[in-house]
Amino acid sequence: MPDRKRELLNELADSAGAVYLSDLHQIYYSHLIARKLKYIDANAYSLKEWTDTANYILGTHDSFSSPAQCRQHLLNVLSNFQVSKN
């Protein structure tokens, strides 16, 4: 799969405008990542790649039964984050 498509994590970072992958941990990027996720077919990436991406962004060690389940979980969690307006 890597030869036909970029890695999911890199695709999300680029679309969110993150300079570093570690920037994806910042709440500021949550809505940008969630917006991109809505347009990515869950079957475009393997379950392992989805799981690795979700766990990296969320800082978790979750497991999933399908790419669609993982994508939806990531989308749900990121959609619930609120950016603080100070």
Contact map, one row per residue, 1 for C-alpha under 8 A:
11111000000000000000000000000000000000000000100000000000000000000000000000000000000000
11111110000000000000000000000000000000000000000000000000000000000000000000000000000000
11111100000000000000000000000000000000000000000000000000000000000000000000000000000000
11111100000000000000000000000000000000000000000000000000000000000000000000000000000000
11111110000000000000000000000000000000000000000000000000000000000000000000000000000000
01111111011000000000000000000000000000000000000000000000000000000000000000000000000000
01001111111000000000000000000000000000000000000010000000000000000000000000000000000000
00000111111100000000000000000000000000000000100011001000000000000000000000000000000000
00000011111110000000100000000000000000000000000000001000000000000000000000000000000000
00000111111111000000100000000000000000000000000000000000000000000000000000000000000000
00000111111111100000000000000000000000000000000000000000000000000000000000000000000000
00000001111111110000000000000000100110000000000000000000000000000000000000000000000000
00000000111111111111100100000000100000000000000000000000000000000000000000000000000000
00000000011111111110000000000000000000000000000000000000000000000000000000000000000000
00000000001111111100000000000001100100000000000000000000000000000000000000000000000000
00000000000111111100000000001001100100000000000000000000000000000000000000000000000000
00000000000011111110000000000000000000000000000000000000000000000000000000000000000000
00000000000011111111101100001000000000000000000000000000000000000000000000000000000000
00000000000011001111101000000000000000000000000000000000000000000000000000000000000000
00000000000010000111111100000000000000000000000000000000000000000000000000000000000000
00000000110010000111111100000000000000000000000000000000000000000000000000000000000000
00000000000000000001111111000000000000000000000000000000000000000000000000000000000000
00000000000000000111111111001000000000000000000000000000000000000000000000000000000000
00000000000010000101111111101100000000000000000000000000100000000000000000000000000000
00000000000000000000011111101000000000000000000000000000111000000000000000000000000000
00000000000000000000011111111100000000000000000000000000000000000000000000000000000000
00000000000000000000000111111100000000000000000000000000000000000000000000000000111000
00000000000000000000000001111110000000000000000000000000000000000000000000000000001000
00000000000000010100001111111111100000000000000000000000000000000000000000000000000000
00000000000000000000000101111111110000000000000000000000000000000000000000000110100000
00000000000000000000000000011111111000000000000000000000000000000000000000000110100000
00000000000000110000000000001111111100000000000000000000000000000000000000000000000000
00000000000110110000000000001111111110000000000000000000000000000000000000000100000000
00000000000000000000000000000111111111000000000000000000000000000000000001100110000000
00000000000000000000000000000011111111100000000000000000000000000000000000000000000000
00000000000100110000000000000001111111110000000000000000000000000000000000000000000000
00000000000100000000000000000000111111110000000000000000000000000000001000100000000000
00000000000000000000000000000000011111110000000000000000000000000000000000100000000000
00000000000000000000000000000000001111111000000000000000000000000000000000000000000000
00000000000000000000000000000000000111111101000000000000000000000000000000000000000000
00000000000000000000000000000000000000111111100000000000000000000000000000000000000000
00000000000000000000000000000000000000011111100000000000000000000011001000000000000000
00000000000000000000000000000000000000001111110000000000000000000011000000000000000000
00000000000000000000000000000000000000011111110000000000000000000000000000000000000000
10000001000000000000000000000000000000001111111011000000000000000010000000000000000000
00000000000000000000000000000000000000000011111111000000000000000010000000000000000000
00000000000000000000000000000000000000000000111111100000000000011110010000000000000000
00000000000000000000000000000000000000000000011111110000000000000000000000000000000000
00000011000000000000000000000000000000000000111111111000000000000000000000000000000000
00000001000000000000000000000000000000000000111111111100000000000010011000000000000000
00000000000000000000000000000000000000000000001111111110000001110010010000000000000000
00000000000000000000000000000000000000000000000111111111000000000000000000000000000000
00000001100000000000000000000000000000000000000011111111100000000000000000000000000000
00000000000000000000000000000000000000000000000001111111111100000000011001000000000000
00000000000000000000000000000000000000000000000000111111111111000000000000000000000000
00000000000000000000000000000000000000000000000000011111111100000000000000000000000000
00000000000000000000000110000000000000000000000000001111111000000000000000000000000000
00000000000000000000000010000000000000000000000000000111111100000000000001000000000000
00000000000000000000000010000000000000000000000000000111111110000000000000000000000000
00000000000000000000000000000000000000000000000000000111011111000000000000000000000000
00000000000000000000000000000000000000000000000000000010001111100000000000000000000000
00000000000000000000000000000000000000000000000000100010000111110000000000000000000000
00000000000000000000000000000000000000000000000000100000000011111000000000000000000000
00000000000000000000000000000000000000000000001000100000000001111110110000000000000000
00000000000000000000000000000000000000000000001000000000000000111110110000000000000000
00000000000000000000000000000000000000000000001000000000000000011111110000000000000000
00000000000000000000000000000000000000000110111001100000000000011111111000000000000000
00000000000000000000000000000000000000000110000000000000000000000111111100000000000000
00000000000000000000000000000000000000000000000000000000000000011111111110000000000000
00000000000000000000000000000000000000000000001001100100000000011111111111000000000000
00000000000000000000000000000000000010000100000001000100000000000011111111100000000000
00000000000000000000000000000000000000000000000000000000000000000001111111110000000000
00000000000000000000000000000000000000000000000000000000000000000000111111111000000000
00000000000000000000000000000000010000000000000000000100010000000000011111111100000000
00000000000000000000000000000000010011000000000000000000000000000000001111111110000000
00000000000000000000000000000000000000000000000000000000000000000000000111111111000000
00000000000000000000000000000000000000000000000000000000000000000000000011111111100000
00000000000000000000000000000110110000000000000000000000000000000000000001111111100000
00000000000000000000000000000110010000000000000000000000000000000000000000111111110000
00000000000000000000000000000000000000000000000000000000000000000000000000011111110000
00000000000000000000000000100110000000000000000000000000000000000000000000001111111000
00000000000000000000000000100000000000000000000000000000000000000000000000000011111100
00000000000000000000000000110000000000000000000000000000000000000000000000000000111110
00000000000000000000000000000000000000000000000000000000000000000000000000000000011111
00000000000000000000000000000000000000000000000000000000000000000000000000000000001111
00000000000000000000000000000000000000000000000000000000000000000000000000000000000111
